[in-house]
Amino acid sequence: MNTFGGQVQQSVNTQITKARWALGLMGALSIAFGAVIIIWPGISLYSLVIVFGAFSLARGILGLGAAIGSPIKSGRGWLVLSSLLGIVVGVVVFLWTDMSALALLYVIGAYAVSLGLIAIVGAFRLPLDGGDSVLLGLTGVVSILFGVVMFAKPGAGALALLALIAAYALIIGIAEVTVAIGGKRLVNSELKRALTPPNPQPTR
């Protein structure tokens, strides 16, 4: 019995470790996207379109892989939906590489608002600890506010908008990496619940 329990624990640990790595890599991609904009403030519109398309597509593929491979079913739809959104946005951007600066800002804004709404839903649906749940919810609020600004101030200066996009990517990335690291607590709680036998009902 102990051997079987150890095999189950090892299998679940392996799968959730993959999911945590995927979430951490998604956060790292966001951080890298923000860093590229900071390091390359004179980036051309075409280059920004390509970088954003690659960023959203890579995030979508990583998230979808994590959702499919994760043994935790609670909240899996949240990750699938956000990942498919990233893939769709990435494909659209690559098919429309000659889009105008205004169109790109609207695409980024819509993507941010959608991710924000999904993140807020995920904060309530995913089996996260209280601190991680609050962090994910706040990330969703920040994402929505960022998207609203993209729609409300599309004519702001180029440098100001690039700085805002970079700050948004960095905040989202750091939050996701933090939640991924905190996911270790989720692994332990899920394993305890799965491997602990139910208490027998007292006989009368």
Secondary structure by P-SEA (a helix, b strand, c coil): caaaaaaaaaaaaaaaaaaaaaaaaaaaaaaaaaaaaaacccccaaaaaaaaaaaaaaaaaaaaaaaaacccccaaaaaaaaaaaaaaaaaaaaacccccaaaaaaaaaaaaaaaaaaaaaaaacccccaaaaaaaaaaaaaaaaaaaaaaacccccaaaaaaaaaaaaaaaaaaaaaaaaaaaaaaaaaaaaaaccccccccc
